[in-house]
């Protein structure tokens, strides 16, 4: 099979999964005729999709593709085969499921790391130590909430500031644009819908209180230099170079782990240490008080809580713990309110998203370690550019 025909079969296969679970195709910017072909065909059998993925994977070594392209397609076909088997009702261990989807092996975190994070957070939020740390943290977060009627202008301010920084470092098409909207009843806090032609729609969940400390991370994650920037540069580069496999972005594949890790490191990459005072100046221009140094210190203190959500997923799906037990675990270690813990549990319980938490945890660890190989700011910037531009996969970074 020639490379173009093989990639066409891969695209048809991936698009077929959206007929089984709407939302499985996160973005498709390729030939609309392929989408119409899939939409007009009978709904596929997940077992047949799994068999097609396995067949394509077995044929891959005979296709004349570069090593990078072949490696990318190989791990994505493995992920799609696993998804087909799961949709068909096959029982697959959760750790093996995560490995097939995301090209990483997961294991429980260390409780001592979580205790150490609490001790560090206690120092940052010293204040009235007669009150439990969870109460002090919730009071801090309540004071940090963005008034609902100010959210839109805050979003615009950070989007504009981050866009300027990104354009100064990484070239973007002149026509690129991001539009923001507020939505509700979603299991996530924000979501990037990439529309193609260098345009994105970013949805922000109104069910969750938006906080001043988190908003710069959210905009960096979803837009500049996170998901939107990556999509734009890959569309201009890889897709423009004829690598049509990058017109398709699928849930529960290694490209998700790479994208989420990149996006979670986006603010640190483009602003770096001192993002708190940088954000404080922007809020001050809007007439809002924000203690940037304290916010940055608290974020650093809580960094070792990264694995808590993945541990919760393991408890739920690998060890068969009840929803109430997992919600209590999340409350205890993330110091969240019962409502926030239940919102996290909703994400972990979703059939489509149940394994997805590992993209944030393992993506941050893997890509963060890789970026740390850069000794200077310029070297780290170049490594981040490679994440934006190249078809890298987790095993290649390791």
C-alpha positions as CSV (number, residue, x, y, z in Angstrom):
1,X,0.0,0.0,0.0
2,X,1.4,3.4,-0.9
3,X,1.8,6.0,1.9
4,X,-1.1,8.2,0.9
5,X,-3.5,5.2,0.7
6,X,-2.4,3.9,4.0
7,X,-2.9,7.3,5.7
8,X,-6.3,7.6,4.1
9,X,-7.2,4.2,5.7
10,X,-6.0,5.5,9.1
11,X,-8.1,8.6,8.8
12,X,-11.2,6.6,7.9
13,X,-10.6,4.3,10.8
14,X,-10.2,7.1,13.3
15,X,-13.2,8.9,12.0
16,X,-15.2,5.7,12.4
17,X,-14.8,5.9,16.2
18,X,-16.8,9.1,16.3
19,X,-19.8,7.0,15.1
20,X,-19.5,4.9,18.3
21,X,-18.7,7.7,20.8
22,X,-19.4,11.2,19.8
23,X,-16.4,13.4,20.8
24,X,-13.8,10.7,20.2
25,X,-12.7,12.8,17.2
26,X,-11.4,15.9,18.9
27,X,-10.6,17.7,15.7
28,X,-10.5,16.8,12.0
29,X,-9.3,19.4,9.4
30,X,-8.7,17.0,6.5
31,X,-10.7,16.2,3.4
32,X,-14.4,16.7,4.1
33,X,-15.2,13.9,1.7
34,X,-13.7,11.4,4.2
35,X,-15.9,12.6,7.0
36,X,-19.0,12.4,4.7
37,X,-18.0,8.9,3.6
38,X,-17.9,7.8,7.3
39,X,-21.1,9.6,8.3
40,X,-23.1,8.2,5.4
41,X,-22.0,4.6,6.0
42,X,-23.7,2.2,8.6
43,X,-22.4,2.6,12.1
44,X,-19.3,0.4,12.5
45,X,-18.9,-2.6,14.8
46,X,-16.2,-1.8,17.4
47,X,-14.8,-5.3,16.9
48,X,-14.4,-4.5,13.2
49,X,-12.6,-1.2,14.0
50,X,-10.2,-3.0,16.3
51,X,-9.5,-5.6,13.7
52,X,-8.9,-2.9,11.1
53,X,-6.4,-1.2,13.4
54,X,-4.5,-4.4,14.0
55,X,-4.4,-5.2,10.3
56,X,-3.1,-1.7,9.4
57,X,-0.5,-2.0,12.2
58,X,0.7,-5.3,10.8
59,X,1.0,-3.7,7.3
60,X,2.8,-0.6,8.5
61,X,6.4,-2.0,8.2
62,X,5.9,-2.5,4.4
63,X,4.7,1.1,3.8
64,X,7.3,3.6,2.6
65,X,7.2,6.1,5.4
66,X,9.9,7.9,7.4
67,X,10.8,6.5,10.8
68,X,9.0,9.4,12.6
69,X,5.8,9.0,10.6
70,X,5.8,5.2,11.0
71,X,6.5,5.5,14.8
72,X,3.6,7.9,15.2
73,X,1.1,5.8,13.3
74,X,2.2,2.6,15.0
75,X,1.4,3.8,18.6
76,X,-1.8,5.5,17.4
77,X,-3.0,2.3,15.7
78,X,-2.2,0.4,18.9
79,X,-4.4,2.9,20.8
80,X,-7.2,2.6,18.4
81,X,-7.1,-1.2,18.6
82,X,-7.5,-1.0,22.3
83,X,-10.4,1.5,22.1
84,X,-12.2,-0.8,19.7
85,X,-11.8,-3.7,22.1
86,X,-13.0,-1.6,25.0
87,X,-16.1,-0.4,23.1
88,X,-16.8,-4.0,22.2
89,X,-17.0,-4.8,25.9
90,X,-13.7,-6.6,26.3
91,X,-12.3,-6.5,29.8
92,X,-8.8,-4.8,29.8
93,X,-6.9,-4.0,32.9
94,X,-6.8,-0.3,33.6
95,X,-3.0,0.0,33.7
96,X,-2.8,-1.9,30.3
97,X,-5.5,0.3,28.9
98,X,-3.6,3.5,29.8
99,X,-0.4,2.0,28.3
100,X,-2.1,1.2,25.1
101,X,-3.7,4.6,24.8
102,X,-0.9,6.8,25.9
103,X,2.4,4.9,25.5
104,X,3.2,5.2,29.2
105,X,3.1,2.8,32.2
106,X,1.5,4.2,35.3
107,X,1.9,3.4,39.0
108,X,0.6,4.8,42.3
109,X,2.3,7.9,43.7
110,X,3.9,8.3,47.1
111,X,1.7,9.4,49.9
112,X,4.7,11.0,51.6
113,X,5.0,13.4,48.6
114,X,1.4,14.5,49.2
115,X,2.1,15.0,52.9
116,X,5.1,17.1,52.0
117,X,3.0,19.2,49.6
118,X,0.6,19.9,52.5
119,X,3.4,20.9,54.8
120,X,4.7,23.3,52.1
121,X,1.2,24.7,51.5
122,X,0.8,25.2,55.2
123,X,3.8,27.4,55.2
124,X,2.5,29.6,52.4
125,X,-0.9,29.9,54.0
126,X,0.5,30.3,57.5
127,X,-2.1,32.8,58.7
128,X,-4.4,31.5,61.4
129,X,-3.0,28.0,62.0
130,X,-5.9,27.2,64.5
131,X,-7.9,26.6,61.3
132,X,-7.3,23.4,59.3
133,X,-5.3,23.8,56.1
134,X,-8.3,22.8,53.9
135,X,-10.3,25.7,55.4
136,X,-7.5,28.2,54.9
137,X,-7.0,27.0,51.3
138,X,-10.7,27.3,50.6
139,X,-10.8,30.8,52.1
140,X,-7.8,31.7,49.9
141,X,-9.5,30.4,46.8
142,X,-12.8,32.2,47.6
143,X,-10.9,35.5,47.8
144,X,-9.2,34.6,44.5
145,X,-12.4,34.1,42.6
146,X,-12.9,36.2,39.5
147,X,-16.3,38.0,39.6
148,X,-18.5,36.5,36.9
149,X,-19.0,39.9,35.3
150,X,-15.3,40.5,35.0
151,X,-14.3,37.0,33.5
152,X,-14.6,38.0,29.8
153,X,-12.3,41.0,30.1
154,X,-9.8,39.0,32.1
155,X,-9.8,36.3,29.5
156,X,-9.3,38.8,26.7
157,X,-6.4,40.5,28.6
158,X,-4.5,37.3,29.2
159,X,-5.2,36.0,25.8
160,X,-3.8,39.2,24.2
161,X,-0.8,39.4,26.5
162,X,0.1,35.7,25.9
163,X,-0.5,36.0,22.2
164,X,2.0,38.8,22.0
165,X,4.6,36.8,23.8
166,X,4.1,33.8,21.6
167,X,4.2,35.7,18.4
168,X,7.5,37.2,19.6
169,X,9.0,33.8,19.9
170,X,7.2,31.4,17.6
171,X,5.9,32.4,14.2
172,X,2.1,32.1,13.8
173,X,0.0,32.6,10.7
174,X,-1.4,36.1,10.5
175,X,-4.9,34.8,10.2
176,X,-4.9,32.7,13.4
177,X,-7.7,33.5,15.9
178,X,-9.2,32.2,19.1
179,X,-12.8,32.9,20.1
180,X,-13.9,32.3,23.7
181,X,-17.3,31.1,25.0
182,X,-18.7,30.2,28.4
183,X,-20.5,26.9,28.7
184,X,-21.9,24.7,31.5
185,X,-22.6,21.1,32.4
186,X,-19.1,19.8,31.3
187,X,-16.7,17.6,33.2
188,X,-13.7,19.8,32.4
189,X,-12.7,23.4,33.2
190,X,-11.8,24.4,29.7
191,X,-11.7,22.9,26.2
192,X,-10.1,23.8,22.9
193,X,-12.1,23.1,19.8
194,X,-9.7,23.4,16.9
195,X,-11.7,24.4,13.7
196,X,-8.9,24.3,11.2
197,X,-7.6,27.2,9.1
198,X,-5.7,28.4,12.2
199,X,-8.9,29.1,14.2
200,X,-10.0,27.8,17.6
201,X,-13.0,28.1,19.8
202,X,-12.2,27.8,23.5
203,X,-15.0,26.9,25.9
204,X,-14.7,27.8,29.6
205,X,-16.9,25.9,32.0
206,X,-19.2,28.2,34.1
207,X,-20.0,25.4,36.5
208,X,-16.5,25.8,38.1
209,X,-15.5,29.0,39.8
210,X,-12.7,30.7,37.8
211,X,-9.7,31.9,40.0
212,X,-7.2,34.6,39.3
213,X,-4.3,32.2,40.0
214,X,-5.5,29.7,37.5
215,X,-6.7,31.8,34.6
216,X,-3.2,32.6,33.2
217,X,-2.6,28.8,33.2
218,X,-5.9,28.1,31.5
219,X,-5.4,30.6,28.7
220,X,-1.8,29.5,28.1
221,X,-3.0,25.8,28.2
222,X,-5.9,26.2,25.7
223,X,-4.5,28.9,23.5
224,X,-1.0,30.5,23.7
225,X,1.4,28.7,23.5
226,X,-0.7,25.6,24.2
227,X,-3.3,23.7,22.2
228,X,-4.2,26.4,19.7
229,X,-0.6,27.3,19.0
230,X,0.4,23.6,18.6
231,X,-2.5,23.0,16.2
232,X,-1.7,26.0,14.1
233,X,2.0,25.2,13.8
234,X,1.4,21.5,13.0
235,X,-1.2,22.5,10.4
236,X,1.2,25.0,8.8
237,X,4.2,22.6,9.1
238,X,3.4,18.9,9.1
239,X,0.1,19.0,7.3
240,X,1.5,21.6,4.8
241,X,4.3,19.1,4.2
242,X,1.8,16.4,3.2
243,X,1.6,14.5,6.5
244,X,-2.2,14.1,6.5
245,X,-2.3,12.0,9.6
246,X,-2.0,15.2,11.6
247,X,-5.3,16.5,10.2
248,X,-6.9,14.1,12.8
249,X,-6.8,14.5,16.5
250,X,-8.2,11.6,18.5
251,X,-9.1,11.2,22.2
252,X,-7.2,8.4,24.1
253,X,-4.1,8.4,21.9
254,X,-0.5,9.3,22.5
255,X,-0.9,12.7,20.8
256,X,-3.2,13.6,23.7
257,X,-0.5,12.9,26.3
258,X,2.0,15.0,24.3
259,X,-0.6,17.8,23.8
260,X,-1.7,18.0,27.4
261,X,1.9,17.8,28.8
262,X,2.9,20.6,26.4
263,X,-0.2,22.7,27.4
264,X,0.3,22.3,31.1
265,X,3.9,23.5,30.7
266,X,2.9,26.4,28.4
267,X,2.8,29.2,30.9
268,X,6.1,28.1,32.5
269,X,7.7,28.0,29.0
270,X,6.5,31.3,27.7
271,X,6.7,33.4,30.9
272,X,8.8,31.2,33.2
273,X,9.6,32.0,36.8
274,X,7.9,35.2,37.9
275,X,4.6,34.4,36.2
276,X,2.8,35.5,39.4
277,X,4.1,39.1,39.4
278,X,3.6,39.2,35.6
279,X,-0.1,38.2,36.1
280,X,-0.4,40.7,39.0
281,X,0.4,43.6,36.7
282,X,-2.2,42.5,34.2
283,X,-4.9,42.2,36.9
284,X,-3.8,45.6,38.3
285,X,-4.5,47.2,34.9
286,X,-8.0,45.8,35.2
287,X,-8.4,47.1,38.7
288,X,-8.2,43.7,40.4
289,X,-6.0,42.9,43.4
290,X,-4.0,39.7,43.0
291,X,-1.0,38.6,45.1
292,X,1.2,37.1,42.4
293,X,4.1,36.1,44.5
294,X,1.9,34.2,46.9
295,X,0.0,32.5,44.1
296,X,3.2,31.4,42.5
297,X,4.5,30.1,45.9
298,X,1.3,28.2,46.5
299,X,1.5,26.6,43.0
300,X,5.1,25.5,43.7
301,X,4.2,24.1,47.1
302,X,1.3,22.0,45.7
303,X,3.3,20.6,42.8
304,X,3.8,17.3,44.5
305,X,0.0,16.7,44.5
306,X,0.2,16.1,40.7
307,X,-0.3,12.4,41.0
308,X,-3.4,12.5,43.3
309,X,-5.9,12.4,40.4
310,X,-4.2,9.5,38.7
311,X,-4.1,7.6,42.0
312,X,-7.9,8.3,42.3
313,X,-8.3,6.8,38.8
314,X,-6.3,3.7,39.8
315,X,-8.5,3.3,43.0
316,X,-11.7,3.6,41.0
317,X,-10.8,1.5,37.9
318,X,-8.0,-0.8,39.0
319,X,-8.9,-1.5,42.6
320,X,-12.6,-1.3,42.5
321,X,-13.1,1.3,45.2
322,X,-16.5,3.0,45.5
323,X,-17.2,6.5,44.3
324,X,-17.6,7.7,47.9
325,X,-14.2,6.3,48.8
326,X,-12.6,7.9,45.8
327,X,-14.3,11.3,46.5
328,X,-13.0,11.2,50.1
329,X,-9.5,10.4,48.8
330,X,-9.7,13.4,46.5
331,X,-11.0,15.7,49.2
332,X,-8.3,14.6,51.6
333,X,-5.3,15.1,49.4
334,X,-6.3,17.8,47.0
335,X,-8.0,19.7,49.9
336,X,-11.0,20.3,47.6
337,X,-14.6,21.0,48.6
338,X,-17.0,18.0,48.3
339,X,-18.5,19.7,45.2
340,X,-15.1,20.0,43.5
341,X,-14.1,16.5,44.4
342,X,-17.4,15.2,42.9
343,X,-16.7,17.2,39.7
344,X,-13.2,15.6,39.4
345,X,-14.9,12.2,40.0
346,X,-17.3,12.9,37.2
347,X,-14.4,13.3,34.8
348,X,-12.8,10.1,36.1
349,X,-16.0,8.2,35.8
350,X,-16.8,9.2,32.2
351,X,-16.5,6.2,29.8
352,X,-14.7,8.4,27.3
353,X,-12.5,10.3,29.7
354,X,-11.8,7.8,32.5
355,X,-8.2,7.2,31.5
356,X,-7.5,10.8,30.4
357,X,-6.2,12.1,33.7
358,X,-2.9,10.3,33.0
359,X,-2.3,12.6,30.0
360,X,-1.9,15.5,32.4
361,X,0.1,13.6,35.1
362,X,2.4,11.6,32.9
363,X,2.5,14.3,30.2
364,X,3.7,16.9,32.6
365,X,6.3,14.6,34.1
366,X,7.7,13.3,30.8
367,X,7.7,16.6,28.9
368,X,8.8,18.6,31.9
369,X,11.8,16.3,32.3
370,X,12.6,16.6,28.6
371,X,12.5,20.4,28.7
372,X,14.7,20.4,31.7
373,X,17.5,19.0,29.5
374,X,17.8,22.6,28.2
375,X,20.5,24.4,30.3
376,X,19.5,27.9,29.1
377,X,16.2,29.7,28.3
378,X,17.0,29.6,24.6
379,X,17.6,25.8,24.7
380,X,14.4,25.2,26.6
381,X,12.6,27.4,24.1
382,X,14.0,25.4,21.2
383,X,12.9,22.1,22.9
384,X,9.4,23.5,23.3
385,X,9.4,24.5,19.7
386,X,10.1,20.9,18.8
387,X,7.1,19.8,20.8
388,X,5.0,22.3,18.9
389,X,6.2,21.3,15.5
390,X,7.3,17.6,15.4
391,X,5.3,14.4,15.5
392,X,6.9,13.3,18.8
393,X,5.5,10.4,20.9
394,X,6.2,9.5,24.5
395,X,8.5,6.5,23.8
396,X,10.6,8.7,21.5
397,X,11.1,11.3,24.3
398,X,12.0,8.5,26.8
